[in-house]
Amino acid sequence: MSNHPLPAVSRRSSLAFPRASAIVAPMVQAGNTTIHFLNAGFWWDDGGAQFGIVPRELWEKEKPANARHRIKLSLTCPLIVTEHGLLLVDTGIGNRLNEREQAIYTPESGAGLAGGLRRLGFTPADVTHVILSHLHFDHVGGVIDKSASGEIRPVFTHARVYIQRAEWELALAPPDERLAAAYRHAPECLRPLDKVVLLDGDTRITPQVRTAVSGGHTSPHQCVIVEAGGTGLIHLADIVPTIAHLRPAWNAAYDTDPLTTIAAKKRFWAEARAKNLWVSFSHDDTVAAGRLGQEDGRTARLVETVNVAAVD
């Protein structure tokens, strides 16, 4: 763990803001709330790691692997535009990977989140809230910008960053070798932040937006739920990273508690159906979000979808 000082943290405080946005990106409307599905880029990860104990013969029919056994993934980050602020969920990989990591994951970021915001008429400085589902490198890396000289600065300079307290503590003081490897990047990403808000369980962020702890992928992993105008969204983050993971037992090897992941899937699917909510996925390379059909056997089915945004 780094000896550099880490940022002070605060409890929740109210924030006000913003302005209307143009509809120039994949999106859904929920009352007066607009949810855009920004794409921080594409990357390639080991297919076996993404599907755990599922045999390759099965998962490769859904997500074909390249010659290096890697599958193409997106970095979908919902941007929630409300009268209470501009809320961004997760931030992708960013530009902090070293040469070896770039060779492994081969990220294709294009203009990244900044470009997606710009197309909507916003800048990173307009974002008022950043909600992190968890602190793995492909969700937290985009909170910082790393220059060629190694200088690091926060990207969302006016935003409060919402993290589960238990996730923060795991990331900065991992209790075992597996978690130490999973969070080795965390000090570098968290150190520059000066507006961190630590959450203790399920929390309402604005009248339309709340977090719900799911566990499973990491024990404090949280999903983000938007409700407005009789509809909304559950961002499933890494509980259901791709549409192939809609099968209850298809879970990533990264999950620290796969049985909790399975239970969380079923719980959120039931809520989505009962409340007419869309569901969205962090890493599917073609589908950013969808509506669930009525229960059809054990696997959830999508009856309407929103495509992943292209990368410039």
Secondary structure, 3 states (H helix, E strand, C coil): CCCCCCCCEECCCCCCCCCCCCCCCCEEEECCEEEEEEEEEEEEEEHHHHHCCCCHHHHHHHCCCCCCCEEEEEEEEEEEEECCEEEEECCCCCCCCCHHHHHHHCCECCCHHHHHHHHCCCCHHHCCEEECCCCCHHHHHHHEEECCCCCEEECCCCCEEEEEHHHHHHHHCCCCHHHHHHCCCHHHHHCCCCCEEEECCCEECCCCEEEEECCCCCCCCEEEEEEECCEEEEECCCCCCCHHHHCCCCCCCCCCCHHHHHHHHHHHHHHHHHHCEEEECCCCCCEEEEEECCCCCCCCCEEEEEECCCCC
